[in-house]
Amino acid sequence: MVHRLLSAGLLVTPRIIEVFERLPRHLFVPDPMSAQAYGDHALPIGFGQTITQVANVARSVEMLELRPGAKVLEIGTGSGYQTGILAMLCHHVFSLEVIPELAAGAQAVLKRLGFKNVSIKVFDGSYGWSEHAPYDGIVVAAAAPEIPAPLVAQLKPAGRLIVPVGPLERQHLLVVRRLPNGRIRTEDAGDVAFVPLVGKFGQPGIRKEGSVR
């Protein structure tokens, strides 16, 4: 898996490469599919959700440009795999998940692996987690119809927000930067396909399990 990501140029930073080599991805998918965990495709984890395609995890994490002391907000805990990757790269990860069962499952796996710098909360992630803001980085693991304003507001100066934006079928992965002067700069990192973001600033007409009303 890591060799494939390296060959595609999706992993380039040595300490990020090491983290991807160390974290056992198969522990974050249901047992019947554990043999497929290292393929570059999304896998169902229940409740209409999937574990994010590993290529998109690699792209998002690289684009955050995290330093070891960083504080990160993750929107969409899901399986907890990306949460673990982030936790190995920064000081603390605050992760929001709208589906209680997924949050509990991710928490259990991360605890079993010994993570102590992760806080998971069941909440509408499109609002962010203002209690712990501002963040050095924010990564959204679900597709929003537009950049959620509350998340931009919770970025530190020079912080980065990685968010897929667009319609349900296909989106653009955007890198939103808060410049030192307070202005915002947005870059398009290419096409992606994510499950829909649920919540106030998420995709309209979507229930918790990701199906259309």
Summary of the structure (lengths in Angstrom):
residues: 213
radius of gyration: 15.6
end to end distance: 36.5
largest distance: 50.4
contacts: 719
relative contact order: 0.14
helix: 31%
strand: 29%
